[in-house]
Amino acid sequence: MVLDMFLTGLLRVKCSAGYKDIRELWITDRELRTFFRWGLLCIFAPVIKHRVMQVKYAILQLFLQLEVMLEKLSDDEYNASIETLSGASIGQHFRHVLECFQELGKGYHRGFVNYDLRKRDRNLETSRRFALRQMALIGDTLERPEKQLVLAMAAGEDDGIDVPTSYYRELVHNLDHTVHHMALMRIGVSAVSAIQLPEEFGVAYATIKYRANNSFSN
């Protein structure tokens, strides 16, 4: 139906533009390509937009959990070296998560992303207040137009490799990456604090869904 509507509309435009010869009324390959580029985009744009918003709000939900955790921790707990995390602190894991989002934001403007260029800002891993402010800034700038990017990554002793990617592909990666580090932070919190974290804190969405389905089947 959409193709019929497009072709009918195109014929009307051609007729109104003064095309008389039947050969001029044929739909060209270029015009068909235009349809499949823009017509299909119009069809699926609402779906794409919905998926994009899902990613954004999934990340914001994680940020909210992290904010609650930081508000409850003391500065000493945030900075404590934790043996079960190989001596790392909760703050160091938090910094790592935020800096990956920051690098993606920088990469969006320059056209390539390289997570190895992280600043490794000690303020992020030692100051809860500073870290919270930076997380809020990241949350405010998550939604951007989709854009093709290049992911630059180290590969052993070689100079590295470049991989084609896109902004929202990397945003999904950062979503999963955040959940992974939240699981480690959860271990750290249990080692230095008595605060209770939500059951879903640091648990992958697929695992939450699997557990929910399993509980109904049992």
C-alpha atoms as an extended CHARMM CRD file, in Angstrom:
* protein
*
       218  EXT
         1         1  MET       CA              0.0000000000        0.0000000000        0.0000000000  PROA      1               0.0000000000
         2         2  VAL       CA              2.7960000000        2.4250000000        0.8640000000  PROA      2               0.0000000000
         3         3  LEU       CA              4.5390000000        1.6730000000       -2.4460000000  PROA      3               0.0000000000
         4         4  ASP       CA              1.2490000000        2.2590000000       -4.3310000000  PROA      4               0.0000000000
         5         5  MET       CA              0.7620000000        5.5900000000       -2.5610000000  PROA      5               0.0000000000
         6         6  PHE       CA              4.3290000000        6.6530000000       -3.3570000000  PROA      6               0.0000000000
         7         7  LEU       CA              4.0930000000        5.6990000000       -7.0380000000  PROA      7               0.0000000000
         8         8  THR       CA              0.6870000000        7.3400000000       -7.4490000000  PROA      8               0.0000000000
         9         9  GLY       CA              1.9420000000       10.5350000000       -5.8480000000  PROA      9               0.0000000000
        10        10  LEU       CA              5.0600000000       10.5350000000       -8.0080000000  PROA      10              0.0000000000
        11        11  LEU       CA              3.0040000000       10.1360000000      -11.1850000000  PROA      11              0.0000000000
        12        12  ARG       CA              0.7870000000       13.0490000000      -10.1510000000  PROA      12              0.0000000000
        13        13  VAL       CA              3.8570000000       15.2170000000       -9.5710000000  PROA      13              0.0000000000
        14        14  LYS       CA              5.2340000000       14.3030000000      -12.9950000000  PROA      14              0.0000000000
        15        15  CYS       CA              1.9380000000       15.0010000000      -14.7370000000  PROA      15              0.0000000000
        16        16  SER       CA              1.5200000000       18.3510000000      -13.0050000000  PROA      16              0.0000000000
        17        17  ALA       CA              5.0910000000       19.2310000000      -13.9790000000  PROA      17              0.0000000000
        18        18  GLY       CA              4.1630000000       18.8950000000      -17.6610000000  PROA      18              0.0000000000
        19        19  TYR       CA              5.4950000000       15.4530000000      -18.5050000000  PROA      19              0.0000000000
        20        20  LYS       CA              3.5820000000       14.2590000000      -21.6060000000  PROA      20              0.0000000000
        21        21  ASP       CA              5.6170000000       11.4700000000      -23.1580000000  PROA      21              0.0000000000
        22        22  ILE       CA              4.7820000000        8.0580000000      -21.7040000000  PROA      22              0.0000000000
        23        23  ARG       CA              8.5270000000        7.3690000000      -21.4570000000  PROA      23              0.0000000000
        24        24  GLU       CA              8.8940000000       10.3370000000      -19.1500000000  PROA      24              0.0000000000
        25        25  LEU       CA              6.2870000000        8.8650000000      -16.8360000000  PROA      25              0.0000000000
        26        26  TRP       CA              8.2470000000        5.6690000000      -16.1910000000  PROA      26              0.0000000000
        27        27  ILE       CA              9.4780000000        5.3990000000      -12.6130000000  PROA      27              0.0000000000
        28        28  THR       CA             13.2730000000        5.4860000000      -12.7870000000  PROA      28              0.0000000000
        29        29  ASP       CA             15.6890000000        3.3720000000      -10.7470000000  PROA      29              0.0000000000
        30        30  ARG       CA             16.8250000000        6.5170000000       -8.9670000000  PROA      30              0.0000000000
        31        31  GLU       CA             13.2640000000        7.3520000000       -7.9660000000  PROA      31              0.0000000000
        32        32  LEU       CA             12.7340000000        3.8390000000       -6.6590000000  PROA      32              0.0000000000
        33        33  ARG       CA             15.9280000000        4.0610000000       -4.6410000000  PROA      33              0.0000000000
        34        34  THR       CA             14.6790000000        7.3440000000       -3.2210000000  PROA      34              0.0000000000
        35        35  PHE       CA             11.4820000000        5.6120000000       -2.1700000000  PROA      35              0.0000000000
        36        36  PHE       CA             13.2970000000        2.8180000000       -0.4030000000  PROA      36              0.0000000000
        37        37  ARG       CA             15.6140000000        5.2770000000        1.2960000000  PROA      37              0.0000000000
        38        38  TRP       CA             13.0420000000        7.7950000000        2.4550000000  PROA      38              0.0000000000
        39        39  GLY       CA              9.7730000000        5.9170000000        2.1870000000  PROA      39              0.0000000000
        40        40  LEU       CA             10.9570000000        3.0470000000        4.3350000000  PROA      40              0.0000000000
        41        41  LEU       CA             12.5750000000        5.5060000000        6.7100000000  PROA      41              0.0000000000
        42        42  CYS       CA              9.2010000000        7.2020000000        7.1460000000  PROA      42              0.0000000000
        43        43  ILE       CA              7.6050000000        3.8270000000        7.8200000000  PROA      43              0.0000000000
        44        44  PHE       CA             10.1410000000        2.7140000000       10.3940000000  PROA      44              0.0000000000
        45        45  ALA       CA             11.1300000000        6.0920000000       11.8700000000  PROA      45              0.0000000000
        46        46  PRO       CA              8.5580000000        5.8480000000       14.6990000000  PROA      46              0.0000000000
        47        47  VAL       CA              9.8360000000        2.3620000000       15.5450000000  PROA      47              0.0000000000
        48        48  ILE       CA             13.4530000000        3.5210000000       15.4520000000  PROA      48              0.0000000000
        49        49  LYS       CA             12.6120000000        6.5400000000       17.6040000000  PROA      49              0.0000000000
        50        50  HSD       CA             10.8740000000        4.2620000000       20.1070000000  PROA      50              0.0000000000
        51        51  ARG       CA             13.9340000000        2.0080000000       20.3230000000  PROA      51              0.0000000000
        52        52  VAL       CA             16.2060000000        5.0090000000       20.7530000000  PROA      52              0.0000000000
        53        53  MET       CA             14.1210000000        6.3150000000       23.6370000000  PROA      53              0.0000000000
        54        54  GLN       CA             14.1490000000        2.8500000000       25.1950000000  PROA      54              0.0000000000
        55        55  VAL       CA             17.9530000000        2.8930000000       25.2490000000  PROA      55              0.0000000000
        56        56  LYS       CA             18.0320000000        6.4010000000       26.6930000000  PROA      56              0.0000000000
        57        57  TYR       CA             15.5790000000        5.6570000000       29.4910000000  PROA      57              0.0000000000
        58        58  ALA       CA             17.2320000000        2.3270000000       30.2850000000  PROA      58              0.0000000000
        59        59  ILE       CA             20.4930000000        4.2010000000       30.8550000000  PROA      59              0.0000000000
        60        60  LEU       CA             18.7500000000        6.8870000000       32.9140000000  PROA      60              0.0000000000
        61        61  GLN       CA             17.2340000000        4.1870000000       35.1090000000  PROA      61              0.0000000000
        62        62  LEU       CA             20.7270000000        2.8540000000       35.7670000000  PROA      62              0.0000000000
        63        63  PHE       CA             21.9520000000        6.3720000000       36.5190000000  PROA      63              0.0000000000
        64        64  LEU       CA             19.1480000000        6.7750000000       39.0450000000  PROA      64              0.0000000000
        65        65  GLN       CA             20.2010000000        3.5630000000       40.8150000000  PROA      65              0.0000000000
        66        66  LEU       CA             23.8000000000        4.7580000000       40.8270000000  PROA      66              0.0000000000
        67        67  GLU       CA             22.7640000000        8.1490000000       42.1860000000  PROA      67              0.0000000000
        68        68  VAL       CA             20.8960000000        6.5260000000       45.0800000000  PROA      68              0.0000000000
        69        69  MET       CA             23.9370000000        4.3550000000       45.8160000000  PROA      69              0.0000000000
        70        70  LEU       CA             26.2960000000        7.3400000000       45.8610000000  PROA      70              0.0000000000
        71        71  GLU       CA             23.9720000000        9.3520000000       48.0720000000  PROA      71              0.0000000000
        72        72  LYS       CA             23.9970000000        6.5540000000       50.6510000000  PROA      72              0.0000000000
        73        73  LEU       CA             27.7280000000        5.8590000000       50.6060000000  PROA      73              0.0000000000
        74        74  SER       CA             30.1870000000        7.8870000000       52.6490000000  PROA      74              0.0000000000
        75        75  ASP       CA             33.2900000000        9.3980000000       51.0870000000  PROA      75              0.0000000000
        76        76  ASP       CA             35.4460000000        6.8520000000       52.8890000000  PROA      76              0.0000000000
        77        77  GLU       CA             33.3670000000        3.9690000000       51.5270000000  PROA      77              0.0000000000
        78        78  TYR       CA             33.4750000000        5.4380000000       48.0160000000  PROA      78              0.0000000000
        79        79  ASN       CA             37.2750000000        5.6700000000       48.1440000000  PROA      79              0.0000000000
        80        80  ALA       CA             38.0850000000        2.4910000000       50.0570000000  PROA      80              0.0000000000
        81        81  SER       CA             40.4200000000       -0.0210000000       48.4370000000  PROA      81              0.0000000000
        82        82  ILE       CA             38.4870000000       -3.3040000000       48.2680000000  PROA      82              0.0000000000
        83        83  GLU       CA             40.3620000000       -6.5930000000       48.3050000000  PROA      83              0.0000000000
        84        84  THR       CA             37.6270000000       -8.5410000000       46.4950000000  PROA      84              0.0000000000
        85        85  LEU       CA             37.8820000000       -5.9980000000       43.6460000000  PROA      85              0.0000000000
        86        86  SER       CA             41.6500000000       -6.5230000000       43.3330000000  PROA      86              0.0000000000
        87        87  GLY       CA             42.2780000000       -3.4000000000       45.3620000000  PROA      87              0.0000000000
        88        88  ALA       CA             40.0640000000       -1.1380000000       43.2580000000  PROA      88              0.0000000000
        89        89  SER       CA             37.5270000000        1.1940000000       44.8280000000  PROA      89              0.0000000000
        90        90  ILE       CA             33.8650000000        1.7770000000       44.0570000000  PROA      90              0.0000000000
        91        91  GLY       CA             34.9230000000        5.2440000000       42.9290000000  PROA      91              0.0000000000
        92        92  GLN       CA             37.3540000000        3.8450000000       40.3820000000  PROA      92              0.0000000000
        93        93  HSD       CA             34.6560000000        1.6520000000       38.8290000000  PROA      93              0.0000000000
        94        94  PHE       CA             32.2750000000        4.6000000000       38.8040000000  PROA      94              0.0000000000
        95        95  ARG       CA             34.8680000000        6.8070000000       37.0960000000  PROA      95              0.0000000000
        96        96  HSD       CA             35.4860000000        4.1410000000       34.4630000000  PROA      96              0.0000000000
        97        97  VAL       CA             31.7800000000        3.9550000000       33.6050000000  PROA      97              0.0000000000
        98        98  LEU       CA             31.3310000000        7.7200000000       33.3180000000  PROA      98              0.0000000000
        99        99  GLU       CA             34.4790000000        8.2630000000       31.2880000000  PROA      99              0.0000000000
       100       100  CYS       CA             33.3400000000        5.7600000000       28.6680000000  PROA      100             0.0000000000
       101       101  PHE       CA             30.1580000000        7.8000000000       28.2050000000  PROA      101             0.0000000000
       102       102  GLN       CA             32.2440000000       10.9840000000       28.0760000000  PROA      102             0.0000000000
       103       103  GLU       CA             34.5120000000        9.5320000000       25.3900000000  PROA      103             0.0000000000
       104       104  LEU       CA             31.4800000000        8.5310000000       23.3450000000  PROA      104             0.0000000000
       105       105  GLY       CA             30.2300000000       12.1170000000       23.5750000000  PROA      105             0.0000000000
       106       106  LYS       CA             33.5850000000       13.4630000000       22.3840000000  PROA      106             0.0000000000
       107       107  GLY       CA             33.7660000000       10.8420000000       19.6410000000  PROA      107             0.0000000000
       108       108  TYR       CA             30.3430000000       11.8210000000       18.3790000000  PROA      108             0.0000000000
       109       109  HSD       CA             31.6580000000       15.2640000000       17.4290000000  PROA      109             0.0000000000
       110       110  ARG       CA             34.9750000000       14.1750000000       15.9360000000  PROA      110             0.0000000000
       111       111  GLY       CA             33.5850000000       11.1320000000       14.0940000000  PROA      111             0.0000000000
       112       112  PHE       CA             35.5610000000        8.4090000000       15.8510000000  PROA      112             0.0000000000
       113       113  VAL       CA             35.4550000000        6.8790000000       19.3110000000  PROA      113             0.0000000000
       114       114  ASN       CA             38.4960000000        5.6520000000       21.1980000000  PROA      114             0.0000000000
       115       115  TYR       CA             37.7930000000        4.5870000000       24.7740000000  PROA      115             0.0000000000
       116       116  ASP       CA             41.5360000000        4.2710000000       25.4070000000  PROA      116             0.0000000000
       117       117  LEU       CA             41.6860000000        8.1020000000       25.3750000000  PROA      117             0.0000000000
       118       118  ARG       CA             39.7820000000        8.3220000000       28.6670000000  PROA      118             0.0000000000
       119       119  LYS       CA             41.0340000000       11.1380000000       30.8900000000  PROA      119             0.0000000000
       120       120  ARG       CA             41.1830000000        8.9800000000       34.0400000000  PROA      120             0.0000000000
       121       121  ASP       CA             40.1270000000       11.9430000000       36.1440000000  PROA      121             0.0000000000
       122       122  ARG       CA             40.8680000000       11.3290000000       39.8340000000  PROA      122             0.0000000000
       123       123  ASN       CA             38.1720000000       13.8030000000       40.8040000000  PROA      123             0.0000000000
       124       124  LEU       CA             35.5780000000       11.3780000000       39.4560000000  PROA      124             0.0000000000
       125       125  GLU       CA             36.8590000000        8.4920000000       41.5380000000  PROA      125             0.0000000000
       126       126  THR       CA             37.3840000000       10.4480000000       44.7720000000  PROA      126             0.0000000000
       127       127  SER       CA             34.5630000000       13.0110000000       44.9020000000  PROA      127             0.0000000000
       128       128  ARG       CA             31.0050000000       11.6800000000       44.9890000000  PROA      128             0.0000000000
       129       129  ARG       CA             29.5360000000       15.1520000000       44.4390000000  PROA      129             0.0000000000
       130       130  PHE       CA             31.6730000000       15.8210000000       41.3930000000  PROA      130             0.0000000000
       131       131  ALA       CA             30.8500000000       12.3850000000       39.9880000000  PROA      131             0.0000000000
       132       132  LEU       CA             27.1130000000       12.9820000000       40.4580000000  PROA      132             0.0000000000
       133       133  ARG       CA             27.3160000000       16.3170000000       38.6170000000  PROA      133             0.0000000000
       134       134  GLN       CA             29.1510000000       14.7310000000       35.7150000000  PROA      134             0.0000000000
       135       135  MET       CA             26.6460000000       11.8730000000       35.5220000000  PROA      135             0.0000000000
       136       136  ALA       CA             23.7920000000       14.4090000000       35.3750000000  PROA      136             0.0000000000
       137       137  LEU       CA             25.5070000000       16.1930000000       32.4650000000  PROA      137             0.0000000000
       138       138  ILE       CA             25.8880000000       12.9100000000       30.6080000000  PROA      138             0.0000000000
       139       139  GLY       CA             22.2300000000       12.0710000000       31.1810000000  PROA      139             0.0000000000
       140       140  ASP       CA             21.1770000000       15.4230000000       29.7410000000  PROA      140             0.0000000000
       141       141  THR       CA             23.0650000000       14.8370000000       26.4770000000  PROA      141             0.0000000000
       142       142  LEU       CA             22.3150000000       11.1730000000       25.7330000000  PROA      142             0.0000000000
       143       143  GLU       CA             19.7190000000       11.8550000000       23.0570000000  PROA      143             0.0000000000
       144       144  ARG       CA             21.3490000000       12.8410000000       19.7820000000  PROA      144             0.0000000000
       145       145  PRO       CA             20.6180000000       12.1590000000       16.1130000000  PROA      145             0.0000000000
       146       146  GLU       CA             21.9820000000        8.8000000000       15.0090000000  PROA      146             0.0000000000
       147       147  LYS       CA             25.3970000000        9.0910000000       13.3940000000  PROA      147             0.0000000000
       148       148  GLN       CA             27.8420000000        6.6820000000       11.7830000000  PROA      148             0.0000000000
       149       149  LEU       CA             31.1560000000        6.5630000000       13.6450000000  PROA      149             0.0000000000
       150       150  VAL       CA             34.4410000000        4.7140000000       13.6410000000  PROA      150             0.0000000000
       151       151  LEU       CA             35.5300000000        2.7660000000       16.7110000000  PROA      151             0.0000000000
       152       152  ALA       CA             39.2970000000        2.8750000000       17.1690000000  PROA      152             0.0000000000
       153       153  MET       CA             40.6820000000        0.1470000000       19.3740000000  PROA      153             0.0000000000
       154       154  ALA       CA             44.0430000000       -1.2930000000       20.3460000000  PROA      154             0.0000000000
       155       155  ALA       CA             44.8870000000       -4.7550000000       19.0760000000  PROA      155             0.0000000000
       156       156  GLY       CA             47.8810000000       -6.2690000000       20.8380000000  PROA      156             0.0000000000
       157       157  GLU       CA             51.2160000000       -4.9230000000       19.6220000000  PROA      157             0.0000000000
       158       158  ASP       CA             49.7400000000       -3.6550000000       16.3570000000  PROA      158             0.0000000000
       159       159  ASP       CA             48.8240000000       -0.0520000000       15.7070000000  PROA      159             0.0000000000
       160       160  GLY       CA             45.1900000000       -0.9410000000       16.2930000000  PROA      160             0.0000000000
       161       161  ILE       CA             42.1390000000       -1.4110000000       14.1460000000  PROA      161             0.0000000000
       162       162  ASP       CA             39.2020000000        0.7330000000       13.1000000000  PROA      162             0.0000000000
       163       163  VAL       CA             35.7090000000       -0.7290000000       13.1520000000  PROA      163             0.0000000000
       164       164  PRO       CA             32.5930000000        0.9020000000       11.6940000000  PROA      164             0.0000000000
       165       165  THR       CA             29.9410000000        1.5800000000       14.3190000000  PROA      165             0.0000000000
       166       166  SER       CA             27.2480000000        4.1210000000       15.1570000000  PROA      166             0.0000000000
       167       167  TYR       CA             26.2880000000        6.3450000000       18.0480000000  PROA      167             0.0000000000
       168       168  TYR       CA             23.3920000000        4.2340000000       19.2880000000  PROA      168             0.0000000000
       169       169  ARG       CA             25.3320000000        1.0060000000       18.8130000000  PROA      169             0.0000000000
       170       170  GLU       CA             27.9500000000        2.4260000000       21.1810000000  PROA      170             0.0000000000
       171       171  LEU       CA             25.2560000000        3.6880000000       23.5260000000  PROA      171             0.0000000000
       172       172  VAL       CA             23.9120000000        0.1290000000       23.8050000000  PROA      172             0.0000000000
       173       173  HSD       CA             27.4560000000       -1.0720000000       24.4760000000  PROA      173             0.0000000000
       174       174  ASN       CA             27.8010000000        1.4890000000       27.2720000000  PROA      174             0.0000000000
       175       175  LEU       CA             24.4810000000        0.3840000000       28.7000000000  PROA      175             0.0000000000
       176       176  ASP       CA             25.7050000000       -3.2150000000       28.9890000000  PROA      176             0.0000000000
       177       177  HSD       CA             29.1130000000       -2.0300000000       30.1850000000  PROA      177             0.0000000000
       178       178  THR       CA             27.4740000000       -0.0240000000       32.9750000000  PROA      178             0.0000000000
       179       179  VAL       CA             25.4580000000       -3.0220000000       34.1890000000  PROA      179             0.0000000000
       180       180  HSD       CA             28.6530000000       -5.0950000000       34.2840000000  PROA      180             0.0000000000
       181       181  HSD       CA             30.4560000000       -2.5540000000       36.4690000000  PROA      181             0.0000000000
       182       182  MET       CA             27.4030000000       -2.0940000000       38.6610000000  PROA      182             0.0000000000
       183       183  ALA       CA             27.6310000000       -5.8110000000       39.4580000000  PROA      183             0.0000000000
       184       184  LEU       CA             31.2200000000       -5.2310000000       40.5940000000  PROA      184             0.0000000000
       185       185  MET       CA             30.2090000000       -2.1350000000       42.5550000000  PROA      185             0.0000000000
       186       186  ARG       CA             27.5630000000       -4.2200000000       44.2870000000  PROA      186             0.0000000000
       187       187  ILE       CA             30.2840000000       -6.5750000000       45.4870000000  PROA      187             0.0000000000
       188       188  GLY       CA             32.2650000000       -3.5630000000       46.6730000000  PROA      188             0.0000000000
       189       189  VAL       CA             29.3160000000       -2.0480000000       48.5070000000  PROA      189             0.0000000000
       190       190  SER       CA             28.6910000000       -5.2850000000       50.3990000000  PROA      190             0.0000000000
       191       191  ALA       CA             32.3290000000       -5.2540000000       51.4950000000  PROA      191             0.0000000000
       192       192  VAL       CA             32.4210000000       -1.7010000000       52.8840000000  PROA      192             0.0000000000
       193       193  SER       CA             28.8530000000       -0.7460000000       53.7410000000  PROA      193             0.0000000000
       194       194  ALA       CA             25.6190000000       -2.0460000000       55.2310000000  PROA      194             0.0000000000
       195       195  ILE       CA             23.3670000000       -0.2380000000       52.7500000000  PROA      195             0.0000000000
       196       196  GLN       CA             20.8480000000       -2.3330000000       50.8290000000  PROA      196             0.0000000000
       197       197  LEU       CA             20.8230000000       -2.0780000000       47.0480000000  PROA      197             0.0000000000
       198       198  PRO       CA             17.8110000000       -2.9780000000       44.8640000000  PROA      198             0.0000000000
       199       199  GLU       CA             17.6180000000       -6.6140000000       43.8090000000  PROA      199             0.0000000000
       200       200  GLU       CA             18.0430000000       -5.6590000000       40.1400000000  PROA      200             0.0000000000
       201       201  PHE       CA             21.1410000000       -3.5230000000       40.7760000000  PROA      201             0.0000000000
       202       202  GLY       CA             23.9400000000       -4.8100000000       38.5380000000  PROA      202             0.0000000000
       203       203  VAL       CA             21.8060000000       -7.5180000000       36.9360000000  PROA      203             0.0000000000
       204       204  ALA       CA             21.4810000000       -7.6800000000       33.1450000000  PROA      204             0.0000000000
       205       205  TYR       CA             18.0010000000       -7.0710000000       31.7290000000  PROA      205             0.0000000000
       206       206  ALA       CA             18.0830000000      -10.4640000000       30.0030000000  PROA      206             0.0000000000
       207       207  THR       CA             18.7830000000      -12.1320000000       33.3590000000  PROA      207             0.0000000000
       208       208  ILE       CA             15.9550000000      -10.2240000000       35.0540000000  PROA      208             0.0000000000
       209       209  LYS       CA             13.5760000000      -11.3040000000       32.2880000000  PROA      209             0.0000000000
       210       210  TYR       CA             14.7870000000      -14.9100000000       32.4380000000  PROA      210             0.0000000000
       211       211  ARG       CA             14.3260000000      -15.0500000000       36.2010000000  PROA      211             0.0000000000
       212       212  ALA       CA             10.8470000000      -13.5650000000       35.9240000000  PROA      212             0.0000000000
       213       213  ASN       CA              9.7970000000      -16.0930000000       33.2740000000  PROA      213             0.0000000000
       214       214  ASN       CA             11.2930000000      -18.9460000000       35.2660000000  PROA      214             0.0000000000
       215       215  SER       CA              9.4920000000      -17.9370000000       38.4310000000  PROA      215             0.0000000000
       216       216  PHE       CA              6.1530000000      -18.1290000000       36.6010000000  PROA      216             0.0000000000
       217       217  SER       CA              6.9250000000      -21.5130000000       35.0970000000  PROA      217             0.0000000000
       218       218  ASN       CA              7.8880000000      -23.0940000000       38.4150000000  PROA      218             0.0000000000
